[in-house]
């Protein structure tokens, strides 16, 4: 609780989550990755995205894991359709920027392999 208070309280933390979540959403949208649910009904700490056509969860997960990021698979009947990204914890905007850079690399690499 002291750490929360030292960092501006609940509202400041919520605002940080929202800013990071929006940055992730906008960055992935630029790469052609769509939200699974309408933006108005999504959380600012965990969002689900549609797997881009031609890309598997495993390809994206494994590439991001090598770069130090962990994403989560969809569950049940959605496991082959979506992935989830959480942005809780000690995550800085530099981390979000790096995540988006690696997403671009992974998506571009997969596209290049498909086009061979």
C-alpha distances in whole Angstrom, upper triangle without the diagonal:
4,5,5,6,9,10,11,9,10,13,13,12,15,17,17,17,20,22,22,23,26,27,27,29,31,32,33,35,37,38,39,36,35,32,33,32,33,30,29,28,26,22,21,19,22,25,29,32,35,37,39,43,44,41,40,36,37,38,35,33,35,35,32,31,33,31,28,27,26,27,28,31,32,32,35,38,36,36,38,38,34,31,27,25,21,19,16,14,15,18,20,23,25,24,25,28,29,29,31,34,34,34,37,39,38,40,42,43,44,46,48,48,49,52,54
4,5,5,6,9,10,9,11,15,14,13,16,18,17,19,22,23,23,24,27,28,28,30,32,33,34,36,38,39,40,38,37,35,36,35,35,32,32,31,28,25,23,21,24,28,31,34,38,39,41,45,46,43,42,38,39,40,37,34,36,36,33,32,34,32,29,28,28,29,30,33,34,35,38,41,39,38,41,40,36,33,30,27,23,21,17,15,15,18,20,23,25,24,26,29,29,29,32,34,34,35,38,39,39,41,43,44,45,47,49,50,51,53,55
4,5,5,6,9,8,11,13,12,11,14,16,14,16,19,20,19,21,24,24,25,27,29,29,31,33,35,35,37,34,34,32,33,32,33,30,30,29,26,23,20,18,22,25,28,31,35,36,38,42,43,40,38,35,36,37,33,31,33,33,29,28,30,28,25,24,25,26,27,31,32,33,36,39,36,36,38,37,34,30,27,24,20,18,14,12,12,15,16,19,21,21,22,25,26,26,28,30,31,31,34,35,36,37,40,41,41,43,45,46,47,50,51
4,5,5,7,5,7,10,9,8,11,13,12,13,16,17,17,19,22,22,23,25,27,28,29,31,33,34,35,33,32,29,31,30,30,27,26,26,23,20,17,16,19,23,26,29,33,34,36,40,42,38,37,34,35,36,33,31,33,33,29,29,31,29,26,24,24,25,26,29,30,31,35,37,35,34,37,36,32,29,25,22,19,16,13,11,12,15,16,19,21,20,21,24,25,25,27,30,30,31,33,35,35,36,39,40,41,43,45,45,46,49,51
4,5,5,4,8,10,9,10,13,14,14,16,18,19,20,22,24,25,26,28,29,30,32,34,35,37,38,36,35,32,34,32,32,29,28,28,26,22,20,19,23,26,30,32,36,38,40,43,45,42,41,38,39,40,36,34,36,36,32,32,34,32,29,28,28,29,30,33,34,35,38,40,38,38,40,39,35,32,29,26,22,20,17,15,15,18,18,21,23,23,24,27,28,28,30,32,33,34,36,38,38,39,42,43,44,46,48,49,50,52,54
4,6,7,10,12,10,11,14,15,14,16,19,19,20,22,24,24,26,28,29,30,32,34,35,36,38,36,36,33,35,34,34,30,30,30,28,24,21,20,24,27,31,33,37,38,40,44,45,42,41,38,39,39,36,34,36,35,32,31,33,31,28,27,28,29,30,34,35,36,40,42,39,39,41,40,36,33,29,26,23,20,17,15,14,16,17,19,22,22,23,25,27,27,29,31,32,33,35,37,37,39,41,42,43,45,47,48,49,51,53
4,6,9,10,7,7,11,11,10,13,15,15,16,18,20,21,22,24,26,26,28,30,31,33,34,32,32,30,31,31,30,27,27,27,24,21,18,17,21,24,27,30,33,35,36,40,42,39,38,35,36,36,33,31,33,33,29,29,31,28,25,24,25,26,28,31,32,34,37,39,36,36,38,37,33,30,26,23,20,17,14,12,12,14,14,16,18,19,19,22,24,24,26,28,29,30,32,34,34,36,38,39,40,42,44,45,46,48,50
4,7,7,5,7,10,10,10,13,15,15,17,19,20,21,23,25,26,27,29,30,32,33,35,33,32,30,31,30,29,26,25,26,24,21,18,18,21,24,28,30,34,36,37,41,43,40,40,36,38,38,35,33,36,35,31,31,33,31,28,27,27,28,29,32,33,35,38,40,37,37,39,38,34,31,27,24,21,18,16,15,15,16,16,18,20,21,21,24,26,26,27,30,31,31,33,36,36,37,39,41,42,43,45,47,47,49,52
4,6,6,6,9,10,11,13,14,16,17,18,20,22,23,24,26,27,29,30,32,34,35,32,32,29,30,29,28,25,24,24,22,19,16,16,20,23,27,29,33,35,37,41,42,39,39,36,37,38,34,33,35,35,31,31,34,31,28,27,27,27,28,31,31,33,36,38,35,36,38,36,33,30,26,23,20,17,15,14,15,17,17,19,22,22,22,25,27,26,28,31,32,32,34,36,36,37,40,41,42,43,46,47,48,50,52
4,6,5,6,9,10,11,12,14,15,16,18,20,21,22,24,26,27,28,30,32,33,30,29,26,27,25,25,22,21,20,19,15,13,13,17,20,23,26,30,32,34,38,40,37,36,33,35,36,32,31,33,33,30,30,33,30,28,25,25,25,25,28,28,29,33,35,32,32,35,33,30,27,23,21,18,15,13,13,15,16,17,19,22,22,21,24,26,25,27,30,30,30,33,35,35,35,38,40,40,41,44,45,45,48,50
4,5,5,6,9,10,10,12,14,15,16,18,20,21,22,24,26,26,28,30,31,29,28,25,26,24,23,20,19,19,18,15,13,14,17,20,23,26,29,32,34,37,39,37,36,33,36,36,33,31,34,34,30,31,33,31,28,26,26,26,26,29,29,30,34,35,32,33,35,33,29,27,24,21,18,16,14,15,16,17,17,18,22,22,20,23,26,25,26,29,30,30,32,34,35,35,37,39,40,41,43,45,45,47,49
4,5,5,6,9,10,11,12,14,15,17,19,20,21,23,24,26,27,29,30,28,27,25,27,25,24,21,20,21,19,16,13,14,17,20,23,26,29,31,33,37,39,36,36,33,35,35,31,30,33,32,28,29,31,29,26,24,25,25,26,29,29,31,34,36,33,33,35,33,30,27,24,21,18,15,13,13,14,14,14,15,18,19,18,21,23,23,24,27,28,28,30,32,33,33,36,38,38,39,42,43,44,45,48
4,5,5,6,9,10,11,12,14,16,17,18,20,21,23,24,26,27,29,26,25,23,24,23,23,20,19,19,17,14,11,11,14,17,21,23,27,29,31,34,36,33,33,30,31,32,28,27,29,29,25,26,28,26,23,21,21,21,22,26,26,28,31,33,30,30,32,30,27,24,20,18,14,11,10,10,11,11,12,14,17,17,16,19,21,20,22,25,26,25,28,30,30,31,33,35,36,37,39,41,41,43,46
4,5,5,6,9,10,10,12,14,15,16,18,20,21,22,24,26,27,24,23,20,22,20,20,16,16,16,14,11,8,9,12,15,18,21,25,27,29,32,34,32,31,28,31,31,28,26,29,29,25,26,29,26,24,22,21,21,21,24,24,26,29,31,28,28,30,28,25,22,19,16,13,11,10,12,13,13,14,15,18,18,16,19,22,20,21,25,26,25,27,30,30,30,33,35,35,36,39,40,40,42,45
4,5,5,6,9,10,11,12,14,15,16,18,20,21,23,25,26,24,23,20,22,21,20,16,16,17,15,12,9,11,14,16,19,21,25,27,28,32,34,32,32,29,31,32,28,27,30,29,26,27,29,26,25,22,22,22,23,26,26,28,31,32,29,30,32,29,26,23,20,17,15,12,12,13,14,13,13,13,17,17,15,18,21,20,20,23,25,24,26,29,29,29,32,34,34,35,38,39,40,41,44
4,5,5,6,8,10,11,12,14,15,17,18,20,21,23,24,22,22,20,22,21,21,17,18,18,16,13,9,10,13,15,19,20,24,26,27,31,33,30,30,27,29,29,25,25,27,26,23,24,26,23,21,19,20,19,21,24,25,27,31,32,29,29,30,28,25,22,19,15,13,10,9,10,11,10,9,9,13,13,12,15,17,17,17,20,22,22,24,26,27,27,29,31,32,33,35,37,37,39,42
4,6,5,6,9,10,11,12,14,15,16,18,20,21,22,20,19,17,19,18,18,15,15,15,12,9,6,6,9,11,15,17,21,23,24,28,30,27,27,24,26,26,23,22,25,24,20,22,24,22,20,17,17,16,18,21,21,23,27,28,25,25,27,25,21,19,15,12,9,7,7,9,11,9,10,10,14,13,11,14,17,15,16,19,20,20,22,25,25,25,28,30,30,31,34,35,35,37,40
4,6,5,6,9,10,10,12,14,15,16,18,20,21,19,18,15,17,16,15,12,12,13,11,8,5,7,10,11,15,16,20,22,24,27,30,27,27,25,27,27,24,23,26,25,22,24,26,24,22,19,19,18,19,22,22,24,27,28,25,25,27,24,21,19,16,13,11,9,10,13,14,12,13,12,15,15,12,15,18,16,16,20,21,20,22,25,25,25,27,30,30,31,33,35,35,37,39
4,5,5,6,9,10,11,12,14,15,17,19,20,18,18,16,19,18,17,14,15,16,14,12,8,10,13,13,16,17,21,23,24,27,29,27,28,25,27,27,23,23,26,25,21,23,25,22,21,19,19,19,20,23,24,26,30,30,27,27,28,26,22,20,17,14,13,10,12,14,14,11,11,9,13,13,10,12,16,15,15,18,20,19,20,23,24,24,26,28,29,30,32,34,34,36,38
4,5,5,6,9,10,10,12,14,15,17,18,16,17,15,18,18,17,14,16,17,13,12,8,9,11,11,15,15,19,20,21,25,27,24,25,22,24,24,20,20,22,21,18,19,22,19,17,15,16,15,17,20,21,24,27,28,25,25,26,23,20,17,14,11,10,7,9,11,12,9,8,7,10,10,7,10,12,11,12,15,16,16,18,20,21,21,23,25,26,27,29,31,31,33,36
4,5,5,6,9,10,11,12,14,15,16,14,14,12,14,14,14,11,13,13,10,9,5,7,8,8,11,12,16,18,19,23,25,22,22,20,22,22,19,18,22,21,17,19,22,19,18,15,15,14,15,18,18,21,24,25,21,22,23,20,17,15,12,9,8,7,10,13,14,11,12,10,13,12,9,12,14,12,12,16,17,15,17,20,20,20,23,25,25,26,28,30,30,32,34
4,5,5,6,8,10,10,12,14,15,13,13,11,14,14,13,10,12,13,11,10,8,10,11,10,13,13,16,18,19,22,25,23,24,22,24,24,20,21,24,22,19,22,24,21,21,18,18,17,18,20,20,23,26,27,23,24,24,21,18,17,14,12,12,11,13,16,17,14,13,11,14,14,10,12,15,13,12,16,17,16,17,20,21,20,22,25,25,25,28,30,30,31,34
4,5,5,6,8,10,11,12,14,13,13,13,16,17,16,13,15,17,14,14,11,12,13,12,14,14,17,18,18,22,24,22,23,21,23,22,19,19,22,20,17,20,22,19,19,16,17,16,18,21,21,25,28,28,24,24,25,22,19,17,15,12,13,11,14,16,16,13,11,9,11,11,7,8,12,11,9,12,14,13,14,18,18,18,20,23,23,24,26,28,28,30,32
4,6,5,6,8,10,11,12,10,11,11,14,15,15,12,15,16,13,13,10,11,11,9,11,11,14,15,15,19,21,18,19,17,20,19,15,16,19,17,14,17,19,16,16,13,14,12,15,17,18,21,24,25,21,21,21,19,15,13,11,9,10,9,13,15,16,12,12,10,12,10,7,8,10,8,7,11,12,10,12,15,16,15,18,20,20,21,24,25,25,27,30
4,6,5,6,9,10,10,9,8,7,11,12,11,9,12,13,11,11,10,12,11,9,10,9,12,14,14,17,20,18,19,18,20,20,16,17,20,19,16,19,22,19,19,16,16,14,16,17,17,20,23,23,19,20,20,17,14,13,11,10,11,11,15,18,19,15,16,13,15,14,10,12,14,12,10,13,15,12,13,17,17,16,18,21,21,21,24,25,25,27,30
4,6,5,6,9,10,9,10,10,14,14,13,11,14,16,14,15,13,15,15,12,13,12,14,16,15,18,21,19,21,20,23,21,18,20,22,20,18,21,23,21,21,18,19,17,19,20,20,24,27,26,23,23,23,20,17,16,15,13,15,14,18,20,21,17,16,13,15,15,11,11,14,13,10,13,15,13,13,17,17,16,18,21,21,21,23,26,25,26,29
4,5,5,7,9,9,10,11,15,17,16,14,17,19,16,17,15,16,15,13,14,12,14,15,14,17,19,17,19,18,20,19,15,17,20,17,15,19,20,17,18,16,17,16,18,19,20,24,27,27,23,23,22,20,17,15,15,13,15,14,18,20,20,16,15,12,13,13,9,9,11,9,6,9,11,9,9,13,14,13,14,17,18,18,20,23,23,24,27
4,5,5,6,5,7,9,12,14,15,13,17,18,15,16,15,16,14,12,11,9,10,11,10,14,16,14,16,15,17,16,13,15,17,15,14,17,19,17,18,15,16,13,16,16,17,21,24,23,19,19,18,16,13,12,12,11,14,14,18,20,21,17,17,15,16,14,11,11,12,10,7,10,11,8,9,12,12,11,13,16,16,16,19,20,20,22,24
4,5,5,5,6,8,12,13,13,12,15,17,15,17,16,17,16,13,12,10,11,12,11,14,16,15,17,17,20,19,16,18,21,19,17,21,23,21,22,19,19,17,18,19,19,22,25,24,20,20,19,16,14,14,14,14,16,17,20,23,24,20,20,17,18,18,14,14,16,14,10,13,14,11,11,15,15,13,15,18,17,17,20,22,21,22,25
4,5,7,9,12,15,17,16,15,19,20,18,20,19,20,19,16,16,13,14,14,12,15,17,16,19,19,21,19,16,19,21,19,18,22,23,20,22,20,21,19,21,21,22,25,28,27,23,23,22,19,17,17,17,16,19,19,23,25,25,21,20,17,18,18,14,13,15,14,10,12,14,11,10,13,14,12,13,17,17,16,18,21,20,21,24
4,6,9,12,15,17,18,17,20,22,19,21,20,21,19,16,15,12,12,12,9,12,14,13,15,16,18,16,13,16,18,16,15,19,20,18,20,18,19,17,19,19,20,24,26,25,21,21,19,17,15,15,16,15,18,19,23,25,25,21,21,18,18,17,14,13,14,12,9,10,11,8,7,10,11,8,9,13,13,12,15,17,17,18,21
4,6,10,13,15,15,15,19,20,18,20,20,21,19,16,14,11,10,10,7,10,12,12,15,15,18,16,14,17,19,18,17,21,22,21,22,20,20,17,19,18,19,22,24,23,19,19,18,15,14,14,16,16,19,20,24,27,27,24,24,21,21,20,17,16,17,15,12,14,14,11,10,13,13,10,11,15,14,12,16,18,17,17,21
4,7,9,12,13,13,17,17,15,17,17,18,15,12,10,7,7,7,6,9,12,11,13,13,16,15,12,14,17,16,15,18,20,19,20,17,17,14,15,15,15,19,21,20,16,16,15,12,10,11,12,12,16,17,21,24,25,21,22,20,20,19,15,16,16,14,11,14,14,10,10,14,13,10,13,15,14,14,17,19,17,19,22
4,6,9,10,10,14,14,13,15,16,17,14,11,9,6,6,8,8,11,14,13,15,14,18,17,15,17,20,19,18,21,23,22,23,19,19,15,16,15,14,18,20,18,15,16,15,11,10,11,12,13,16,17,21,24,25,22,23,21,22,21,17,18,19,16,14,17,17,13,14,17,16,14,16,19,17,17,21,22,20,22,25
4,6,7,7,11,11,9,11,12,14,11,8,6,4,6,9,10,13,17,15,16,15,18,19,16,17,21,20,18,21,24,23,23,19,18,14,14,14,13,16,18,17,13,15,15,11,9,10,10,11,13,15,18,22,24,21,22,20,22,20,17,18,20,16,15,18,18,15,16,20,18,16,19,22,20,20,24,25,24,25,29
4,7,9,12,10,9,12,14,15,12,8,5,5,5,9,11,13,17,16,16,14,18,19,16,17,21,21,20,22,25,24,24,20,18,15,14,13,10,13,15,14,10,12,13,9,7,9,9,12,14,17,19,23,25,23,24,23,25,23,20,21,22,19,18,21,21,17,19,22,20,18,21,23,21,21,25,26,24,26,30
4,6,8,7,7,10,13,14,12,8,7,8,9,13,15,17,20,19,19,18,22,22,20,20,24,24,23,25,28,27,26,23,21,17,16,15,13,15,17,15,13,15,16,12,11,12,11,13,15,17,20,23,26,24,25,24,26,24,21,23,24,21,20,24,23,20,22,25,23,21,25,27,25,25,29,29,28,30,33
4,5,6,7,10,13,15,13,10,10,10,12,15,17,19,23,22,22,21,25,25,22,23,27,27,25,27,30,29,28,25,23,20,19,19,17,19,20,19,16,19,19,16,14,15,14,15,17,18,21,24,27,24,25,24,26,25,21,23,25,22,21,24,25,21,23,26,25,23,26,28,27,27,30,31,30,31,35
4,6,5,8,10,13,12,9,10,11,13,16,17,20,24,22,23,21,25,25,22,23,26,26,24,26,29,27,27,23,22,19,19,19,18,20,22,21,18,20,21,18,15,15,14,14,15,16,18,22,24,21,22,20,23,22,18,20,23,20,19,22,23,20,22,25,24,22,25,28,27,27,30,32,30,32,35
4,6,9,10,14,13,11,13,14,16,20,21,24,27,26,26,25,28,29,26,26,30,29,27,29,32,30,29,26,25,22,21,22,20,22,24,23,21,23,24,20,18,18,17,17,17,18,19,23,25,23,24,22,25,24,21,23,26,23,22,26,27,24,25,29,28,26,29,32,31,31,34,35,34,36,39
4,7,10,12,11,10,11,13,15,19,21,24,27,26,25,23,27,28,25,25,29,29,26,28,31,30,29,25,23,20,19,20,17,19,21,21,18,20,22,19,16,17,15,15,16,17,18,22,25,23,24,23,26,25,22,24,26,23,23,26,27,24,26,29,28,27,30,32,31,31,34,35,34,36,39
4,7,9,8,6,8,11,14,17,19,22,25,23,23,21,24,25,22,21,25,25,23,24,28,26,25,21,20,17,16,17,15,17,19,19,17,18,20,17,14,14,11,12,12,13,15,18,21,19,21,20,23,21,18,21,23,20,19,23,23,21,23,26,25,24,27,29,28,29,32,33,32,34,37
4,5,6,6,9,12,16,18,21,24,27,24,24,21,24,25,22,21,25,25,22,23,26,25,23,20,18,16,15,17,15,17,20,21,18,19,21,19,15,14,11,11,9,10,11,15,18,17,18,18,21,19,17,20,22,19,19,23,23,21,23,26,25,25,28,30,29,30,33,34,33,36,38
4,6,7,11,13,17,19,21,25,27,25,24,22,24,25,22,21,24,24,21,22,25,23,21,18,17,15,16,18,17,19,23,24,20,21,23,21,17,15,12,10,8,8,9,13,15,13,15,15,18,16,14,17,19,17,17,21,21,20,22,25,24,24,27,29,28,29,33,33,33,35,38
4,7,10,13,17,19,21,25,27,24,23,20,22,23,20,19,22,22,19,19,23,21,19,15,14,13,13,16,16,18,21,22,20,20,22,20,16,14,10,8,5,5,6,10,12,11,14,14,17,15,13,17,18,15,17,20,20,19,22,24,23,23,27,28,28,29,32,33,33,35,38
4,7,10,14,16,18,22,24,21,20,17,19,20,17,16,19,20,17,18,21,20,18,14,13,10,10,12,12,14,17,19,16,16,18,16,13,10,7,6,4,7,8,12,15,13,16,16,18,16,14,17,18,15,16,20,19,17,20,23,21,21,25,26,25,27,30,30,30,33,35
4,7,10,13,15,19,21,18,18,15,18,19,16,15,19,19,17,18,21,20,19,15,13,10,10,11,11,13,16,17,14,14,16,14,10,8,6,6,7,9,11,15,18,16,17,17,19,17,14,17,18,15,15,18,18,16,18,21,20,19,22,24,23,24,27,28,27,30,33
4,7,9,12,15,18,16,15,12,16,17,14,14,18,18,16,18,21,20,20,16,14,10,9,9,8,11,14,14,10,11,12,10,6,6,4,7,9,12,14,18,20,18,20,20,21,19,16,18,19,16,15,19,18,15,18,20,18,17,21,22,21,22,25,26,25,27,30
4,6,9,12,15,13,13,11,14,15,12,13,17,17,15,17,20,20,19,16,14,11,10,10,9,13,15,15,11,11,11,8,5,5,6,8,11,14,17,20,22,20,21,20,21,19,16,18,18,15,14,17,16,13,15,18,16,14,18,19,18,18,22,22,21,24,27
4,6,9,12,10,11,10,14,14,12,13,17,17,16,19,21,21,21,18,16,13,12,11,9,13,15,13,9,10,9,6,4,7,9,11,15,17,20,24,26,23,24,23,24,22,19,20,20,17,16,18,17,14,15,18,15,13,17,18,16,17,20,20,19,21,24
4,6,8,7,7,7,10,11,9,11,14,14,14,16,19,19,20,17,15,12,12,10,10,13,15,14,10,10,8,6,5,7,10,12,16,18,22,24,26,23,25,24,24,21,19,20,19,16,15,17,16,12,14,15,13,11,14,15,13,13,17,17,16,18,21
4,6,6,8,9,12,11,10,13,15,15,15,18,20,20,21,18,17,15,15,13,13,17,19,17,14,13,11,9,9,10,13,15,18,20,24,27,28,25,26,24,24,22,19,20,19,16,15,16,15,11,12,14,11,9,12,13,11,11,14,15,13,15,19
4,6,8,11,13,12,12,15,17,17,18,20,22,22,24,21,21,18,18,16,15,18,19,17,14,14,11,9,11,13,16,18,22,24,28,30,32,29,29,28,28,26,23,23,23,20,18,19,18,14,14,16,13,10,12,14,11,10,14,14,11,13,17
4,7,10,12,10,11,14,15,15,17,19,20,21,23,21,20,18,18,16,17,20,20,19,16,15,12,11,13,14,18,19,23,25,29,31,32,29,30,29,28,26,24,24,23,20,19,19,17,14,14,15,12,9,11,11,8,8,11,10,8,11,13
4,7,8,7,7,10,12,12,13,16,17,18,20,17,17,14,15,13,14,17,19,17,15,13,10,10,11,11,15,16,20,22,26,28,29,26,27,26,25,23,21,21,20,17,16,17,14,12,12,13,9,8,10,10,7,8,12,11,10,13,15
4,5,5,7,9,10,11,13,14,16,17,19,16,15,13,13,10,12,14,16,15,12,10,7,9,9,10,13,15,19,22,24,27,28,26,27,26,26,23,21,22,21,17,17,18,15,13,15,15,11,10,13,13,9,12,14,13,12,16,17
4,6,5,6,8,10,11,12,14,15,16,14,12,9,9,7,9,12,14,14,11,8,7,8,8,7,10,12,16,18,21,23,25,23,25,24,24,21,19,21,19,16,16,17,15,12,15,15,11,11,15,14,12,14,17,16,16,19,21
4,6,5,6,8,10,10,12,14,15,13,11,10,10,9,12,14,16,16,14,11,10,12,11,10,13,14,17,20,22,24,25,23,25,25,25,21,20,22,19,16,17,18,15,13,16,15,11,12,15,14,12,15,17,15,15,19,20
4,6,5,6,9,10,11,13,14,13,12,11,12,12,14,17,19,19,17,14,12,13,13,12,14,15,18,21,23,25,26,23,25,24,23,20,19,20,18,15,15,15,12,11,13,12,8,9,12,10,8,11,13,12,13,16,17
4,6,5,6,8,10,11,12,10,10,9,10,10,13,16,19,19,16,13,12,13,11,9,11,12,15,17,20,22,23,20,21,21,20,17,16,16,14,11,12,13,9,8,10,10,7,8,11,10,9,12,14,14,14,17,19
4,6,5,6,9,10,10,8,7,6,8,8,12,15,17,18,15,13,12,13,12,9,10,11,13,16,18,19,20,18,20,20,20,16,16,17,15,12,13,14,11,10,13,13,10,11,15,14,13,16,18,17,18,21,22
4,5,5,6,9,10,9,9,9,11,12,15,18,20,21,19,15,15,16,15,13,14,14,17,18,20,21,22,20,22,22,21,17,17,18,16,13,15,15,11,11,14,13,9,12,15,13,12,16,17,16,17,21,21
4,5,5,7,9,9,10,10,13,14,17,20,23,23,21,18,17,18,16,14,15,14,17,18,21,21,22,19,20,20,18,15,16,16,13,11,12,12,8,8,11,9,6,10,12,10,10,14,15,14,16,19,20
4,5,5,6,5,7,8,11,13,16,19,22,23,20,17,17,18,15,12,13,11,14,14,17,18,18,15,17,17,15,12,12,13,10,8,10,10,7,7,10,10,8,11,13,13,13,16,17,17,19,22,23
4,5,5,5,5,8,11,13,17,19,22,24,21,18,18,19,17,14,14,13,14,15,17,17,17,16,18,18,17,13,14,16,12,10,13,13,10,11,14,13,11,14,17,15,16,19,20,20,21,24,25
4,5,7,9,12,15,16,20,23,25,27,24,21,21,22,20,17,17,16,17,18,20,20,19,18,19,20,17,14,16,16,13,11,14,13,10,12,14,12,11,14,16,14,15,19,19,19,21,24,24
4,6,9,12,15,17,21,24,27,28,25,22,22,23,20,17,17,15,16,16,18,18,17,15,16,16,14,11,12,13,9,8,11,10,7,10,12,11,10,14,15,14,16,19,20,20,22,24,25
4,7,10,14,16,20,22,26,27,24,22,22,23,20,17,16,13,14,14,15,15,14,12,14,15,13,10,12,13,10,9,13,13,10,12,15,14,13,17,19,18,19,22,23,23,25,27,28
4,7,10,13,17,19,23,24,21,19,20,20,17,13,12,10,10,11,13,13,13,11,13,14,13,9,10,12,9,7,11,12,9,10,14,14,13,15,18,17,18,21,22,22,24,27,28
4,7,10,13,16,19,21,18,16,17,17,14,11,10,8,9,10,12,13,14,13,15,16,16,12,12,15,13,10,13,15,12,12,16,16,14,16,19,19,18,21,23,23,24,27,28
4,7,10,13,16,18,15,13,14,14,11,7,6,5,7,10,12,14,16,14,17,17,17,14,13,15,14,10,13,15,12,11,15,16,14,15,18,18,17,20,23,22,23,26,28
4,7,9,13,14,12,10,12,12,9,6,5,6,8,12,13,16,18,17,20,20,21,17,16,19,18,14,16,18,16,14,18,19,16,17,21,21,19,22,24,24,24,27,29
4,6,10,11,8,6,8,9,7,5,6,9,12,15,17,19,22,20,23,23,24,20,19,21,20,17,18,20,18,15,19,20,17,17,21,20,18,21,24,23,22,26,28
4,7,8,5,4,7,7,5,5,7,10,13,16,18,21,24,22,25,25,26,23,21,23,23,19,20,22,20,18,21,22,19,19,22,23,20,22,25,24,24,27,29
4,6,5,5,9,9,8,9,10,13,15,19,20,23,26,25,28,28,29,26,24,27,26,22,23,26,24,21,24,26,22,22,26,26,23,25,29,27,26,30,32
4,5,6,9,10,11,12,13,17,19,22,24,26,29,28,31,32,33,29,28,30,30,26,27,29,27,24,27,28,25,24,28,28,25,27,30,29,27,31,33
4,6,7,8,10,12,14,18,20,24,26,29,32,30,33,33,34,31,29,31,30,26,27,29,27,24,27,28,25,24,27,27,24,25,29,27,26,29,31
4,5,5,6,9,11,15,17,21,23,26,29,27,29,29,30,27,25,27,27,23,23,26,24,21,23,25,21,20,24,24,21,23,26,25,24,27,29
4,6,6,8,10,14,17,20,22,25,27,26,28,28,29,26,24,26,25,21,22,24,22,19,22,23,19,19,22,22,19,21,24,23,22,25,27
4,6,8,12,15,18,22,24,27,29,27,29,29,29,26,24,26,25,21,21,23,21,18,20,21,18,17,20,20,17,18,21,20,18,22,24
4,7,11,14,17,21,23,26,28,26,28,27,28,25,23,24,24,20,20,22,20,17,19,21,17,16,19,20,17,18,21,21,19,22,24
4,7,10,14,17,19,22,25,23,25,24,25,22,19,21,21,17,17,20,18,15,17,19,16,15,19,20,17,18,22,21,20,23,26
4,7,10,14,16,19,21,19,21,21,22,19,16,19,18,14,15,17,16,13,16,17,15,14,18,19,17,18,22,21,21,24,26
4,7,10,13,16,18,16,19,18,20,17,14,17,17,13,14,17,16,13,17,19,16,16,20,21,19,21,24,24,24,27,29
4,7,10,13,15,12,15,15,16,13,11,14,14,10,12,15,14,12,15,17,16,16,20,21,20,22,25,25,25,28,30
4,6,9,12,10,13,14,15,12,11,15,15,12,14,17,16,15,18,20,19,20,23,24,23,25,28,28,29,31,33
4,7,9,7,9,10,12,10,9,12,13,11,13,16,16,15,18,20,20,21,24,25,25,27,29,30,30,33,35
4,7,7,10,12,14,12,11,15,16,14,16,19,19,19,22,24,23,24,27,28,28,30,33,33,34,36,38
4,6,9,12,14,11,12,16,16,15,18,20,20,20,23,25,24,26,29,29,30,32,34,35,36,38,40
4,7,10,11,10,11,14,15,14,17,19,19,20,23,24,24,26,28,29,30,32,34,35,36,38,40
4,7,8,6,8,11,11,11,14,16,16,17,19,21,21,23,25,26,27,29,31,32,33,35,37
4,5,5,7,9,10,11,13,15,16,17,19,20,21,23,25,26,27,29,31,32,33,35,37
4,5,5,6,9,10,11,12,14,15,17,19,20,21,23,24,26,27,29,30,32,33,35
4,5,5,6,9,10,10,12,14,15,17,18,20,21,23,24,26,27,29,30,32,33
4,5,5,6,9,10,11,12,14,15,16,18,20,21,22,24,26,27,29,30,32
4,5,5,6,9,10,11,13,14,15,16,18,20,21,23,24,26,27,29,31
4,5,5,6,9,10,11,13,14,15,17,18,20,21,23,25,26,27,29
4,5,5,6,9,10,11,12,14,15,16,18,20,21,23,24,26,27
4,5,5,6,9,10,11,12,14,15,16,18,20,21,23,24,26
4,5,5,6,9,10,10,12,14,15,16,18,20,21,22,25
4,5,5,6,9,10,11,12,14,16,17,19,20,21,23
4,5,5,6,8,10,10,12,14,15,16,18,20,21
4,5,5,6,8,10,11,12,14,15,17,18,20
4,5,5,6,8,10,10,12,14,15,16,18
4,6,5,6,9,10,10,12,14,15,17
4,5,5,6,9,10,11,12,14,16
4,5,5,6,9,10,11,12,15
4,5,5,6,9,10,11,13
4,5,5,6,9,10,11
4,5,5,6,9,10
4,5,5,6,9
4,5,5,6
4,5,5
4,6
4
